[in-house]
Amino acid sequence: DPNPWQLLTESELNVLSPMANKMRDTVIAWISCEIQEGVARGILHRSCSTTALNNVCLLRAKMAAFHDQFATNQPALWAALMIFMVDVLVVLVLVGAPLQFSIDVGMCVQWWVPLGVCL
């Protein structure tokens, strides 16, 4: 149901329904039209119109930026997976580096391994 709280009239609902994801832009355009109509009828003073319309433009920009965040930002789960993968690779390098210096010579301790890792 596109009008669950019954805040829209039937004509407003008919105009907004085909707009899909541009409903916010349509409502903000309506607000801009109401401000301009209020100035034309003398309900709003002309000095208020510039400030009000600038704020409507800022609202439209913030709403567009809010909507764009869903497409540009990576999901938290994906970021957590990448951090985990980098940590696993670092651990593998730290564990695997000493093993590449290991030479099977039948000794219990190989002094080349700590020297090769620490130097």
C-alpha positions as CSV (number, residue, x, y, z in Angstrom):
1,D,0.0,0.0,0.0
2,P,1.7,3.3,-1.1
3,N,-0.4,5.4,1.3
4,P,-0.5,3.5,4.6
5,W,-1.1,6.5,6.9
6,Q,-3.6,8.1,4.5
7,L,-1.5,11.3,4.3
8,L,-2.1,11.8,0.5
9,T,-5.2,12.7,-1.3
10,E,-6.4,10.5,-4.1
11,S,-5.1,12.9,-6.8
12,E,-1.7,13.2,-5.1
13,L,-1.5,9.4,-4.9
14,N,-2.3,9.1,-8.6
15,V,0.5,11.5,-9.5
16,L,3.1,9.9,-7.1
17,S,2.4,6.2,-7.9
18,P,4.0,6.1,-11.3
19,M,7.1,8.0,-10.0
20,A,8.7,4.9,-8.4
21,N,12.0,6.0,-6.9
22,K,11.5,9.7,-7.8
23,M,8.7,10.3,-5.3
24,R,11.0,12.4,-3.1
25,D,11.9,14.7,-6.0
26,T,8.2,15.1,-6.8
27,V,7.3,16.0,-3.3
28,I,10.2,18.5,-3.0
29,A,9.0,20.0,-6.4
30,W,5.5,20.4,-4.9
31,I,7.0,22.2,-1.9
32,S,8.9,24.5,-4.2
33,C,5.7,25.2,-6.1
34,E,3.8,25.9,-2.9
35,I,6.4,28.5,-1.8
36,Q,6.3,30.2,-5.2
37,E,2.5,30.2,-5.2
38,G,2.5,31.6,-1.7
39,V,4.8,34.5,-2.8
40,A,2.6,35.1,-5.9
41,R,-0.6,35.3,-3.7
42,G,1.0,37.5,-1.1
43,I,0.8,34.8,1.7
44,L,4.7,34.8,1.9
45,H,6.8,37.9,1.8
46,R,9.2,38.1,-1.1
47,S,12.2,38.3,1.3
48,C,11.4,34.8,2.6
49,S,11.2,33.2,-0.8
50,T,14.9,33.2,-1.6
51,T,15.8,31.6,1.8
52,A,13.0,29.1,1.6
53,L,13.8,28.0,-2.0
54,N,17.6,27.8,-1.1
55,N,16.6,25.5,1.7
56,V,14.4,23.4,-0.6
57,C,17.4,23.0,-2.9
58,L,19.6,21.9,0.0
59,L,17.0,19.4,1.0
60,R,16.8,18.0,-2.5
61,A,20.6,17.7,-2.6
62,K,20.7,15.9,0.8
63,M,17.9,13.6,-0.2
64,A,19.8,12.7,-3.5
65,A,23.0,12.2,-1.5
66,F,21.2,9.9,0.9
67,H,19.7,7.9,-1.9
68,D,23.1,7.6,-3.6
69,Q,24.7,6.1,-0.5
70,F,23.0,2.8,-1.2
71,A,24.7,2.5,-4.5
72,T,28.2,3.8,-3.7
73,N,29.1,2.5,-0.2
74,Q,30.2,-1.0,0.3
75,P,28.1,-3.1,2.6
76,A,29.5,-3.6,6.1
77,L,29.6,-7.4,5.6
78,W,31.8,-7.0,2.4
79,A,34.2,-4.7,4.2
80,A,34.4,-7.1,7.2
81,L,35.1,-10.0,4.8
82,M,38.0,-8.1,3.1
83,I,39.5,-7.2,6.5
84,F,39.3,-10.8,7.5
85,M,41.0,-12.0,4.3
86,V,43.8,-9.5,4.6
87,D,44.4,-10.6,8.2
88,V,44.5,-14.2,7.1
89,L,47.0,-13.4,4.4
90,V,49.2,-11.5,6.9
91,V,49.1,-14.5,9.3
92,L,50.0,-16.9,6.5
93,V,53.0,-14.7,5.5
94,L,54.2,-14.5,9.1
95,V,53.9,-18.2,9.6
96,G,55.2,-19.2,6.2
97,A,58.2,-16.9,6.1
98,P,60.2,-18.9,8.7
99,L,59.4,-22.2,7.0
100,Q,61.1,-21.2,3.7
101,F,64.4,-21.0,5.6
102,S,63.9,-24.5,7.0
103,I,66.3,-27.1,5.7
104,D,65.9,-30.7,6.7
105,V,69.3,-31.5,8.3
106,G,68.1,-33.8,11.1
107,M,68.7,-31.2,13.8
108,C,66.2,-30.2,16.4
109,V,67.0,-26.5,16.2
110,Q,68.0,-24.7,13.0
111,W,69.8,-21.5,13.7
112,W,69.3,-20.2,10.1
113,V,65.5,-19.9,10.7
114,P,65.6,-17.3,13.5
115,L,68.5,-15.5,11.9
116,G,66.7,-15.3,8.5
117,V,63.5,-14.1,10.0
118,C,64.9,-11.6,12.4
119,L,67.5,-10.1,10.1
